[in-house]
């Protein structure tokens, strides 16, 4: 990645791909993940896992209908 690119905002999948390209380490994507499509995009870009917080903002647990599975 060139220095001029480092000052530009990146979408999470682009950031994951850049880190995977630069390092031989597993990447867990976090931040900027709000819906299932964000998780899929992060995994497609090379992340081995993601973080999707269980919070009021992340919506109800579909199996119970309660917030955050509580």
C-alpha positions, 0 to 999 in steps of 0.5 A: 500500500502506498503512503498516499493511500494510507490517508484515504478512508477505507471500507472494512473489506478493503482494509481487511484485504490490505492487511491480509496482503501485508501480513501473514497473520489471521485477521478478525474484522471488527468495526463497521459491521452492522448487518449480515451483508457486512459480515459476508463482505469481511469474510470474502475479503479474507477475514477469518472471523468477525465481531458483531456486538450484541447490543440494543443497536444490533437489533433483536435476537431472531430466535427469541425476539428479545434484544441481544438474546437476553 
